Each structure stands twice: as structure tokens, then as C-alpha cells.
């Protein structure tokens, strides 16, 4: 067959270890297995549902998973979430095979960390290209180096347009009469790549080949296999079951029409053929073919956007956050010197505040997104929340000095800041506490008070109390996204992100408001480091 590389060439191209194929449809699973064998894969594992697949992944450690989306017991999406949730399998290449067209669900799949998406039906050539690309690129979330054959400057849309330019939709005409074949081929040669078959056996070979047609014009009355038998065989094979069929026949009776429709025909044309009518019917359906082809383009565009977003996130976290932390650390170290003038100390605090604010923005953009999409993994260690809060009090008191606030921190009797040890992520806790303290200071009236009280050491319980009551209309939704009231330029993201960051560290957060005292208290509870010693 033209356009298909030889088995030897494919073997050199693929070069993959154990591959796990997951599909509840046995025939489709066997087709995929055979395609992989043609491509040179030798060790192939099979599973009929996600639960069995997970057991195989844990036991056999495959190098690649090809998985159908819709399955019983544990579907492809649920399996992907499980794979991405453990350190041992987090970077396992995972290709989802689907006919899914709902954008929201596909976005969820991409957010969950799928390596690539293949739209049904697909050819061996497309499977080879996708597998090669996934195995050539680094795991999701890591820096990627595209293979030499991959044009990194070419957008997914450009690649699809380039492919479409060299490969128009294919029309297969099936008829045992040469004159009819010539007539129909002539009608569509300007709009389609036209293939012809003069019997059912040849038609099936073409439909179940690695280059199946996009649409079939199928005569019913033929020697050997008639059109109904050909249609039934097309529908029973997973690589051809999606191909649209238009029956063409001299028999226009109701029984013939009903049987054609029962076999999944999209249209029914009666001989003698009216060329104009037939052209209109086929060309109208060409729009459906283009929409289906567009699914792969849409998925590729969405995958490309996800990869770019992850690359930007990686650069932000590793190439920007590190130097910022260094700047803040140097400023903090210099501030501990006793022989500094007030002017120099003020400048150092400004440098520290600017660096920490920038780090906070990074945490909010990168970590909150991961938490929202279920991809955050906590890397906890010992942290000192009292020291973090004292630093924040020093910085923010200077920033809001014009309000004349009294900002104080109270520790339990006989306990020092260094003795209060929580268990979590220092950068995330700092961001959460900074947002909560800023919110309290901004909400307090001029000349008011903000008090930070440590109520317990194990677990670590912190109460941030400020003068001023939260408006009644937002009390129930205080920690929800985009909820704000009475703040100029308020976004409603500060308390929302603080809740996510605290809960991501297995902590708890809540808020109480007293109208009688005109006061608001945010309560935070964090696990104690002593419990994890």
C-alpha cells in the first residue's frame, strides 16, 4: 500500500518497550495490538477495563499506555487520574483514544495530564506518528526537547492545513458495473480523492486498510458479496465501523430502504442516478467529514496550549522563583544586622517585600492552578509559621503605616516563635498567610487593630482578628472565588487562594464575624511537625 512504511522502517522508528492496550471492546483492542506489532512493538499487554489496567501497570511497569476513554469499572479518565497521582507512574506516557467531541470533557482530560489524544477512527500511520512524538518528548511538566524531525515552529493548525493540502477526503465508489464506476468517479474527482472497487471483497480490503475512505458510495446488487453484506462487514470491524455509507440501488422499495438504514446508512440514492442530486448529497455530507477531521485539529491545538502553559510554568517556578527567593533571603539576612540606619533598613524591607510579593504571585498562578485541576502534589517539610507571620507583620506594618493600625502577635505563654513548628510547604503557607493578613489589614478601619494569636501548638492553630465586620451578603461565600465587597480594585482571589493553599497542606480554615463586636476572625489550623517526626 502506498504511503505506509515497511515493517523494518517502522521497527526502527518505534523502538518502544512494553505497551499496555486498554479497551473493553475486544475487536478494537486486537486491531490496536496488530497495529503495534506492525510498528515493531513486541511486548504488548492487554486489559479490558481501567481497574485491570492499573493492576498491570503496578505489576509490569509498561513504557506506554494506549487507552480507550469510555469503559466499565474504571474509565480511561479515572485511570489517567490514578496514574498521575502516584510518584512511580506520574510520568508514564499515556495516550487516550476517543471519539469524544465535548470540549469541556477534553479540557478535563488535558488538565489531568494526558500525553496525547487520538481521534477514532485512526490509521496505523497516525498511531505511529503519535506514539513516536509522545516517546520523543519529555514527560508532562518537564522541559521538552522535540525530536529532530518535529518542526517546533509549525503550529497545529498549520500542520493540519498542510496535511489537508496533500490529502483531500477520500471517496470509495463500489459498483460491479464499469460504466457506473466511471460515471461516479467523474462526478467527484474535483472534490475527492476517488477510489473504485468492482466487488464487495475489494471494497472491504480498502475500508479495513491503513488508508480507509472517508465516505463510501455502495451499490446493493452485486455478485458475490452484495451491498448489505459489505455494509454489515464494514460496521462489524472497529477500524471501519465509523465510515459513512450511502447506498446506491435500482430498488427503491420501503423494505430495501429500511434495511439500508438499519445497517447505518446515512443516505439512500435510487438509480438511475441524477448526477446533480447525488453531488449535492455527497458534498453536503463533506461538511460532517471536515468537522470530524477538525476534532483532531482542535485536540492538537488544546494539547499544544497545555504544553506551552506547562513550559511557562516551569520557567516561572524554576528560573524566576529561585532568584527571587535569593533576593528575599539576602534582604532578610542583612536586616538582622544591628548597625543599620533606619533609611537602609527601610530600603531592605522594601526589597524584601517586593521579592516576596513576586513569589506570592508565582505561587498563586502556578500552585492554585494545579490545586484547582487536581494535579497538586504536596512536598511537606518543617516550617515555622510564627516566624513567617512576624516577618509579614514587619513588612505590612510599614506598607500600611498611614492607616495608623495596631498590628500585634500573641504567642502562648512560655513558647517562642522557633518552637511553633508546622508541617507543610513554606512558600505556600507564606502566600496564604500574606493574603489573609493583607485582607485583615485592608478591612480594618483607620486606627483599628489586627491581632494574630497562636491558640495551639499541636496542631498549630492561628486566629487573625481584625476590627470590622464582613458584609452579611458575602459571609457564606467568603472563601469562594471572585467574592469581594467594599474593596476598590478587589478581585476576590486572595481569600479563595488562601483557602486552597491551606487545604492543600491538609490544613483547615474558617471565618467568624461578630456584629456586636464589629470584628472578624479567620481561624487557621495546620498539622504539627511533631506529628510527622
DRENPA-182829 format. One record per residue (C-alpha): residue number from 1; residue in one letter; x, y, z negated. Coordinates in pm, whole numbers. Each point is the difference from the previous one (the first is absolute). Example, Ala and Ser with C-alpha at 12.3 -4.5 7.8 and 13.67 -1.06 7.14 Angstrom:
residues 2
{1; "A"; {1230; -450; -780}}
{2; "S"; {137; 344; 66}}
This chain:
residues 533
{1; "X"; {0; 0; 0}}
{2; "X"; {136; 342; 86}}
{3; "X"; {91; 245; -276}}
{4; "X"; {55; -275; -261}}
{5; "X"; {359; -64; -116}}
{6; "X"; {135; -353; -1}}
{7; "X"; {-1; -207; -317}}
{8; "X"; {379; 34; -26}}
{9; "X"; {-22; 380; 23}}
{10; "X"; {-274; 11; -260}}
{11; "X"; {197; -222; -237}}
{12; "X"; {288; 248; 9}}
{13; "X"; {-242; 289; -42}}
{14; "X"; {-199; -129; -299}}
{15; "X"; {258; -165; -223}}
{16; "X"; {-225; -30; -305}}
{17; "X"; {-5; -236; -298}}
{18; "X"; {-316; -163; -145}}
{19; "X"; {-318; 170; 121}}
{20; "X"; {-331; -34; -185}}
{21; "X"; {-315; 9; 215}}
{22; "X"; {-321; 65; -195}}
{23; "X"; {-340; -38; 168}}
{24; "X"; {-318; -181; -105}}
{25; "X"; {-79; -75; 367}}
{26; "X"; {199; -315; 75}}
{27; "X"; {1; 48; 379}}
{28; "X"; {129; 356; -27}}
{29; "X"; {265; -110; -248}}
{30; "X"; {121; -269; 240}}
{31; "X"; {17; 250; 287}}
{32; "X"; {216; 234; -210}}
{33; "X"; {223; -290; -105}}
{34; "X"; {47; -102; 364}}
{35; "X"; {81; 359; 97}}
{36; "X"; {264; 18; -273}}
{37; "X"; {152; -328; 114}}
{38; "X"; {22; 134; 356}}
{39; "X"; {186; 296; -148}}
{40; "X"; {258; -222; -166}}
{41; "X"; {-133; -21; -357}}
{42; "X"; {60; -349; -140}}
{43; "X"; {-105; 9; -368}}
{44; "X"; {-370; 93; 0}}
{45; "X"; {-227; -26; -304}}
{46; "X"; {-381; 9; 11}}
{47; "X"; {-279; 102; -241}}
{48; "X"; {-376; 27; 49}}
{49; "X"; {-64; 264; -268}}
{50; "X"; {181; 263; -201}}
{51; "X"; {19; -201; -323}}
{52; "X"; {175; -293; 169}}
{53; "X"; {223; 248; 181}}
{54; "X"; {107; 160; -329}}
{55; "X"; {94; -340; -142}}
{56; "X"; {211; -68; 311}}
{57; "X"; {166; 343; -25}}
{58; "X"; {101; -66; -361}}
{59; "X"; {124; -351; 78}}
{60; "X"; {158; 35; 346}}
{61; "X"; {110; 368; 22}}
{62; "X"; {-82; 55; 371}}
{63; "X"; {177; 275; 193}}
{64; "X"; {-320; 126; 168}}
{65; "X"; {-379; -23; -49}}
{66; "X"; {-249; 15; 289}}
{67; "X"; {-343; 29; -159}}
{68; "X"; {-360; 32; 115}}
{69; "X"; {-198; 265; -187}}
{70; "X"; {-343; -157; -60}}
{71; "X"; {28; -331; -187}}
{72; "X"; {-174; -178; -288}}
{73; "X"; {139; -40; -356}}
{74; "X"; {259; 278; 36}}
{75; "X"; {-10; 218; 312}}
{76; "X"; {300; 150; 178}}
{77; "X"; {-24; 336; -177}}
{78; "X"; {-13; -160; -343}}
{79; "X"; {294; -223; 88}}
{80; "X"; {199; 304; 115}}
{81; "X"; {-71; 179; -330}}
{82; "X"; {124; -303; -191}}
{83; "X"; {313; -26; 215}}
{84; "X"; {83; 367; -53}}
{85; "X"; {-65; -17; -376}}
{86; "X"; {298; -220; -95}}
{87; "X"; {370; 83; 27}}
{88; "X"; {84; -339; 155}}
{89; "X"; {-231; 52; 302}}
{90; "X"; {-38; 379; 21}}
{91; "X"; {212; 35; 315}}
{92; "X"; {-128; -313; 178}}
{93; "X"; {-88; 93; 364}}
{94; "X"; {-379; -31; 33}}
{95; "X"; {-183; 32; 334}}
{96; "X"; {-381; 17; -11}}
{97; "X"; {-200; -137; 294}}
{98; "X"; {-344; 151; 35}}
{99; "X"; {-284; 118; 222}}
{100; "X"; {-92; 254; -270}}
{101; "X"; {-100; 339; 136}}
{102; "X"; {-102; 191; -313}}
{103; "X"; {260; 271; -53}}
{104; "X"; {-50; 28; -377}}
{105; "X"; {74; -369; -55}}
{106; "X"; {305; 14; 226}}
{107; "X"; {129; 298; -201}}
{108; "X"; {-36; -207; -318}}
{109; "X"; {201; -276; 162}}
{110; "X"; {279; 239; 99}}
{111; "X"; {2; 157; -346}}
{112; "X"; {38; -349; -147}}
{113; "X"; {328; -39; 191}}
{114; "X"; {-76; -213; 306}}
{115; "X"; {303; -30; 231}}
{116; "X"; {-199; 4; 326}}
{117; "X"; {-344; -61; 149}}
{118; "X"; {-88; -206; 308}}
{119; "X"; {-342; 35; 160}}
{120; "X"; {-176; -312; 127}}
{121; "X"; {23; -130; 264}}
{122; "X"; {375; 21; 51}}
{123; "X"; {256; -167; 223}}
{124; "X"; {318; -189; -86}}
{125; "X"; {200; 288; 146}}
{126; "X"; {-168; 250; -233}}
{127; "X"; {47; -233; -297}}
{128; "X"; {371; -33; 82}}
{129; "X"; {40; 378; 25}}
{130; "X"; {-176; 59; -333}}
{131; "X"; {190; -271; -187}}
{132; "X"; {331; 125; 138}}
{133; "X"; {-80; 357; -100}}
{134; "X"; {-107; -91; -354}}
{135; "X"; {307; -215; -60}}
{136; "X"; {230; 266; 147}}
{137; "X"; {-126; 277; -223}}
{138; "X"; {80; 18; -370}}
{139; "X"; {-279; -76; -252}}
{140; "X"; {-270; 258; -61}}
{141; "X"; {127; 267; -238}}
{142; "X"; {369; -41; 91}}
{143; "X"; {205; 193; 253}}
{144; "X"; {-50; -142; 346}}
{145; "X"; {243; -47; 282}}
{146; "X"; {-193; -77; 321}}
{147; "X"; {139; -267; 232}}
{148; "X"; {206; 114; 296}}
{149; "X"; {-282; -82; 242}}
{150; "X"; {-252; 210; -190}}
{151; "X"; {-47; 356; 125}}
{152; "X"; {-38; 199; -322}}
{153; "X"; {-79; 319; 193}}
{154; "X"; {-302; -147; 176}}
{155; "X"; {-332; 45; -177}}
{156; "X"; {-257; -283; -24}}
{157; "X"; {-230; 196; 232}}
{158; "X"; {276; 34; 258}}
{159; "X"; {80; -371; -22}}
{160; "X"; {-365; -90; 59}}
{161; "X"; {-26; 239; 296}}
{162; "X"; {320; -141; 145}}
{163; "X"; {-130; -355; -38}}
{164; "X"; {-336; 97; 151}}
{165; "X"; {171; 158; 298}}
{166; "X"; {164; -327; 95}}
{167; "X"; {-288; -225; -105}}
{168; "X"; {-357; 86; 92}}
{169; "X"; {-288; -206; -135}}
{170; "X"; {-21; -344; 163}}
{171; "X"; {-313; -138; 166}}
{172; "X"; {-30; -374; 71}}
{173; "X"; {-241; -93; 281}}
{174; "X"; {-115; -365; -3}}
{175; "X"; {-190; -134; 303}}
{176; "X"; {34; -310; 220}}
{177; "X"; {-72; 203; 315}}
{178; "X"; {295; 179; 155}}
{179; "X"; {-217; 273; 154}}
{180; "X"; {-148; 88; -340}}
{181; "X"; {347; 7; -155}}
{182; "X"; {122; 235; 272}}
{183; "X"; {-306; 224; -33}}
{184; "X"; {23; 43; -376}}
{185; "X"; {380; 35; 3}}
{186; "X"; {-37; 278; 256}}
{187; "X"; {-262; 180; -209}}
{188; "X"; {224; 27; -309}}
{189; "X"; {355; 13; 133}}
{190; "X"; {23; 377; -61}}
{191; "X"; {-115; -22; -362}}
{192; "X"; {139; -333; -124}}
{193; "X"; {276; -247; 43}}
{194; "X"; {-207; -272; 169}}
{195; "X"; {63; -371; -42}}
{196; "X"; {-198; -271; 181}}
{197; "X"; {-86; -362; -77}}
{198; "X"; {-200; -226; 231}}
{199; "X"; {-93; -259; -266}}
{200; "X"; {-65; -27; -374}}
{201; "X"; {327; -175; -86}}
{202; "X"; {211; 280; 144}}
{203; "X"; {-220; 258; -172}}
{204; "X"; {61; -166; -338}}
{205; "X"; {374; -13; 58}}
{206; "X"; {2; 374; 63}}
{207; "X"; {-227; 83; -295}}
{208; "X"; {203; -210; -244}}
{209; "X"; {340; 110; 131}}
{210; "X"; {232; 253; -157}}
{211; "X"; {-145; 268; 232}}
{212; "X"; {-379; -43; -31}}
{213; "X"; {-231; 228; 199}}
{214; "X"; {-188; 288; -159}}
{215; "X"; {-327; -97; 167}}
{216; "X"; {-131; -297; 205}}
{217; "X"; {-248; -2; 290}}
{218; "X"; {-117; -362; -7}}
{219; "X"; {-206; -186; 260}}
{220; "X"; {-234; -262; -148}}
{221; "X"; {-44; -248; 286}}
{222; "X"; {343; -158; 67}}
{223; "X"; {117; -360; 63}}
{224; "X"; {175; -172; -289}}
{225; "X"; {-36; 231; -300}}
{226; "X"; {-293; 233; 50}}
{227; "X"; {-9; 353; -139}}
{228; "X"; {-182; -99; -318}}
{229; "X"; {263; -261; -84}}
{230; "X"; {279; 249; 70}}
{231; "X"; {-167; 260; -225}}
{232; "X"; {-44; -254; -280}}
{233; "X"; {368; -97; 22}}
{234; "X"; {104; 367; 1}}
{235; "X"; {-208; 66; -312}}
{236; "X"; {136; -307; -183}}
{237; "X"; {366; 97; 32}}
{238; "X"; {135; 265; -245}}
{239; "X"; {226; 168; 254}}
{240; "X"; {-288; 58; 246}}
{241; "X"; {-314; 17; -216}}
{242; "X"; {-10; 382; 9}}
{243; "X"; {16; 35; 381}}
{244; "X"; {-315; 167; 141}}
{245; "X"; {-182; -208; 263}}
{246; "X"; {-236; 123; 273}}
{247; "X"; {-185; -285; 170}}
{248; "X"; {-56; 22; 377}}
{249; "X"; {-256; -243; 144}}
{250; "X"; {-264; -57; 264}}
{251; "X"; {-235; -135; -270}}
{252; "X"; {-184; 287; -165}}
{253; "X"; {-258; -202; -197}}
{254; "X"; {-63; 67; -369}}
{255; "X"; {142; -333; -123}}
{256; "X"; {332; 62; 176}}
{257; "X"; {9; 352; -138}}
{258; "X"; {-69; -117; -358}}
{259; "X"; {272; -266; 18}}
{260; "X"; {251; 257; 131}}
{261; "X"; {-80; 236; -287}}
{262; "X"; {23; -287; -252}}
{263; "X"; {358; -59; 117}}
{264; "X"; {88; 359; -84}}
{265; "X"; {-24; 159; 344}}
{266; "X"; {0; 379; -4}}
{267; "X"; {-191; 28; 328}}
{268; "X"; {-169; -201; 273}}
{269; "X"; {21; 83; 371}}
{270; "X"; {-216; -167; 266}}
{271; "X"; {119; -86; 351}}
{272; "X"; {-4; 131; 265}}
{273; "X"; {226; 255; -166}}
{274; "X"; {-75; 371; 24}}
{275; "X"; {358; 139; 6}}
{276; "X"; {-91; 342; -145}}
{277; "X"; {-196; -148; -292}}
{278; "X"; {270; -253; -80}}
{279; "X"; {271; 266; 6}}
{280; "X"; {-199; 223; -235}}
{281; "X"; {-64; -281; -248}}
{282; "X"; {362; -112; -11}}
{283; "X"; {143; 352; -16}}
{284; "X"; {-239; 96; -280}}
{285; "X"; {125; -294; -199}}
{286; "X"; {355; 112; 68}}
{287; "X"; {-63; 265; -267}}
{288; "X"; {-44; -274; -260}}
{289; "X"; {325; -163; 113}}
{290; "X"; {182; 331; -38}}
{291; "X"; {-147; 50; -348}}
{292; "X"; {114; -346; -106}}
{293; "X"; {346; 61; 138}}
{294; "X"; {-3; 332; -185}}
{295; "X"; {-33; -183; -333}}
{296; "X"; {359; -117; 24}}
{297; "X"; {108; 354; 91}}
{298; "X"; {-188; 141; -302}}
{299; "X"; {152; -258; -234}}
{300; "X"; {349; 66; 137}}
{301; "X"; {-46; 374; -52}}
{302; "X"; {-119; -55; -357}}
{303; "X"; {291; -235; -72}}
{304; "X"; {245; 254; 142}}
{305; "X"; {-146; 272; -223}}
{306; "X"; {34; -229; -304}}
{307; "X"; {363; -73; 85}}
{308; "X"; {78; 369; 41}}
{309; "X"; {-173; 78; -329}}
{310; "X"; {204; -265; -178}}
{311; "X"; {324; 125; 155}}
{312; "X"; {-77; 355; -117}}
{313; "X"; {-86; -136; -344}}
{314; "X"; {327; -191; -12}}
{315; "X"; {200; 309; 98}}
{316; "X"; {-190; 207; -255}}
{317; "X"; {48; -241; -286}}
{318; "X"; {361; -96; 62}}
{319; "X"; {159; 289; 186}}
{320; "X"; {-170; 293; -174}}
{321; "X"; {-110; -125; -340}}
{322; "X"; {349; -113; -102}}
{323; "X"; {169; 338; 52}}
{324; "X"; {-290; 178; -171}}
{325; "X"; {37; -224; -303}}
{326; "X"; {370; 82; 0}}
{327; "X"; {-70; 375; 3}}
{328; "X"; {-248; -32; -288}}
{329; "X"; {245; -213; -196}}
{330; "X"; {284; 250; 45}}
{331; "X"; {-224; 285; -112}}
{332; "X"; {-112; -197; -305}}
{333; "X"; {359; -83; -89}}
{334; "X"; {108; 364; 23}}
{335; "X"; {-298; 110; -211}}
{336; "X"; {134; -209; -288}}
{337; "X"; {307; 225; -19}}
{338; "X"; {-14; 240; -294}}
{339; "X"; {198; 287; 152}}
{340; "X"; {-242; 114; 269}}
{341; "X"; {-144; 345; 36}}
{342; "X"; {-376; 39; 8}}
{343; "X"; {15; 104; 366}}
{344; "X"; {199; -309; 104}}
{345; "X"; {-225; -225; -206}}
{346; "X"; {-305; 147; 170}}
{347; "X"; {151; -56; 343}}
{348; "X"; {87; -362; -83}}
{349; "X"; {-356; -61; -118}}
{350; "X"; {-128; 144; 326}}
{351; "X"; {230; -237; 195}}
{352; "X"; {-116; -294; -213}}
{353; "X"; {-365; 90; 42}}
{354; "X"; {32; 37; 378}}
{355; "X"; {173; -338; 36}}
{356; "X"; {-251; -175; -225}}
{357; "X"; {-294; 159; 181}}
{358; "X"; {136; -125; 333}}
{359; "X"; {45; -349; -146}}
{360; "X"; {-356; 16; -129}}
{361; "X"; {-130; 76; 350}}
{362; "X"; {193; -299; 134}}
{363; "X"; {-148; -228; -264}}
{364; "X"; {-350; 124; 71}}
{365; "X"; {28; -44; 376}}
{366; "X"; {181; -334; 0}}
{367; "X"; {-106; -186; -313}}
{368; "X"; {-363; 112; -14}}
{369; "X"; {-46; -117; 359}}
{370; "X"; {140; -342; -92}}
{371; "X"; {-224; -23; -306}}
{372; "X"; {-308; 97; 202}}
{373; "X"; {72; -267; 260}}
{374; "X"; {86; -274; -253}}
{375; "X"; {367; -22; 101}}
{376; "X"; {167; 153; -308}}
{377; "X"; {242; -222; -194}}
{378; "X"; {100; 117; -346}}
{379; "X"; {368; -20; -89}}
{380; "X"; {-23; 75; -371}}
{381; "X"; {275; 87; -247}}
{382; "X"; {42; 175; -335}}
{383; "X"; {-98; 370; 7}}
{384; "X"; {-23; 274; -263}}
{385; "X"; {-328; 194; 43}}
{386; "X"; {66; 243; -287}}
{387; "X"; {325; 113; 163}}
{388; "X"; {-178; 37; 335}}
{389; "X"; {-274; 210; -157}}
{390; "X"; {245; 218; -193}}
{391; "X"; {178; 74; 327}}
{392; "X"; {-331; 82; 167}}
{393; "X"; {-99; 228; -288}}
{394; "X"; {328; 190; 37}}
{395; "X"; {-43; 39; 375}}
{396; "X"; {-373; 77; 13}}
{397; "X"; {3; 235; -300}}
{398; "X"; {232; 228; 195}}
{399; "X"; {-211; -27; 314}}
{400; "X"; {-322; 99; -180}}
{401; "X"; {155; 240; -252}}
{402; "X"; {-224; 284; 122}}
{403; "X"; {-307; -179; -141}}
{404; "X"; {137; 25; -354}}
{405; "X"; {-83; -364; -76}}
{406; "X"; {109; -201; -299}}
{407; "X"; {130; -334; 131}}
{408; "X"; {117; -248; -265}}
{409; "X"; {76; -370; -42}}
{410; "X"; {-64; -206; -315}}
{411; "X"; {176; -330; -72}}
{412; "X"; {-102; -255; -263}}
{413; "X"; {159; 54; -341}}
{414; "X"; {356; -128; -19}}
{415; "X"; {16; -81; 374}}
{416; "X"; {241; 165; 244}}
{417; "X"; {-52; 47; 375}}
{418; "X"; {263; -264; 71}}
{419; "X"; {-192; -259; -202}}
{420; "X"; {-315; 21; 212}}
{421; "X"; {59; -249; 278}}
{422; "X"; {-255; -84; 268}}
{423; "X"; {14; -258; 280}}
{424; "X"; {-56; 125; 353}}
{425; "X"; {153; 204; 283}}
{426; "X"; {165; 321; -119}}
{427; "X"; {-57; 197; 322}}
{428; "X"; {-368; -99; 13}}
{429; "X"; {-61; 76; -367}}
{430; "X"; {174; 336; 40}}
{431; "X"; {-224; 86; 295}}
{432; "X"; {-314; -103; -187}}
{433; "X"; {92; 192; -317}}
{434; "X"; {103; 306; 200}}
{435; "X"; {-337; 11; 175}}
{436; "X"; {-193; -48; -323}}
{437; "X"; {202; 260; -192}}
{438; "X"; {-24; 252; 286}}
{439; "X"; {-374; -62; 14}}
{440; "X"; {-33; 62; -375}}
{441; "X"; {210; 320; 14}}
{442; "X"; {-192; 136; 300}}
{443; "X"; {-337; -81; -162}}
{444; "X"; {88; 163; -334}}
{445; "X"; {-103; 367; -37}}
{446; "X"; {259; 272; -50}}
{447; "X"; {140; -13; -352}}
{448; "X"; {-141; -352; -44}}
{449; "X"; {164; -319; -123}}
{450; "X"; {122; -324; 155}}
{451; "X"; {98; -275; -243}}
{452; "X"; {167; -330; 93}}
{453; "X"; {-37; -256; -277}}
{454; "X"; {149; -350; -11}}
{455; "X"; {-262; -198; -189}}
{456; "X"; {166; -342; 21}}
{457; "X"; {338; -149; 86}}
{458; "X"; {-104; -357; 91}}
{459; "X"; {-182; 29; 231}}
{460; "X"; {102; 354; 83}}
{461; "X"; {-306; 224; -36}}
{462; "X"; {16; 366; 104}}
{463; "X"; {-271; 264; -39}}
{464; "X"; {30; 321; 204}}
{465; "X"; {-246; 253; -145}}
{466; "X"; {-68; 345; 141}}
{467; "X"; {-238; 281; -84}}
{468; "X"; {-280; 20; 251}}
{469; "X"; {-275; -247; 89}}
{470; "X"; {-23; -184; 333}}
{471; "X"; {-312; 118; 191}}
{472; "X"; {-286; -240; -60}}
{473; "X"; {-56; -66; 371}}
{474; "X"; {339; -171; 45}}
{475; "X"; {47; -180; -333}}
{476; "X"; {-119; -337; 127}}
{477; "X"; {218; 27; 309}}
{478; "X"; {299; 177; -160}}
{479; "X"; {254; -255; 130}}
{480; "X"; {-159; -50; 342}}
{481; "X"; {161; 114; 323}}
{482; "X"; {-55; 362; 114}}
{483; "X"; {-198; 91; -314}}
{484; "X"; {75; 355; -119}}
{485; "X"; {-184; 299; -143}}
{486; "X"; {95; 358; -85}}
{487; "X"; {359; -24; 126}}
{488; "X"; {122; 221; 278}}
{489; "X"; {157; -217; 272}}
{490; "X"; {-74; -311; -206}}
{491; "X"; {14; -327; 198}}
{492; "X"; {-136; -246; -255}}
{493; "X"; {297; -230; 60}}
{494; "X"; {199; 62; -319}}
{495; "X"; {-216; -190; -248}}
{496; "X"; {-91; -259; 264}}
{497; "X"; {364; -81; 74}}
{498; "X"; {81; 2; -373}}
{499; "X"; {-266; -266; -59}}
{500; "X"; {132; -216; 283}}
{501; "X"; {361; 33; -117}}
{502; "X"; {-86; -83; -363}}
{503; "X"; {-217; -298; 90}}
{504; "X"; {263; -129; 246}}
{505; "X"; {233; -31; -303}}
{506; "X"; {-264; -205; -186}}
{507; "X"; {-95; 300; -208}}
{508; "X"; {-336; 158; -76}}
{509; "X"; {-129; 355; 19}}
{510; "X"; {-317; 180; -108}}
{511; "X"; {-139; 344; -76}}
{512; "X"; {-227; 147; -270}}
{513; "X"; {-147; 349; -14}}
{514; "X"; {-144; 180; -303}}
{515; "X"; {-238; 287; 70}}
{516; "X"; {-10; 83; -372}}
{517; "X"; {378; 42; -20}}
{518; "X"; {35; 119; 360}}
{519; "X"; {282; -250; 47}}
{520; "X"; {100; -281; 236}}
{521; "X"; {218; -301; -85}}
{522; "X"; {160; -239; 248}}
{523; "X"; {96; -333; -160}}
{524; "X"; {279; -211; 149}}
{525; "X"; {106; -347; -108}}
{526; "X"; {318; -167; 131}}
{527; "X"; {143; -345; -76}}
{528; "X"; {281; 1; -257}}
{529; "X"; {351; -103; 108}}
{530; "X"; {26; -201; -320}}
{531; "X"; {-264; -239; 131}}
{532; "X"; {220; -71; 305}}
{533; "X"; {332; -37; -181}}
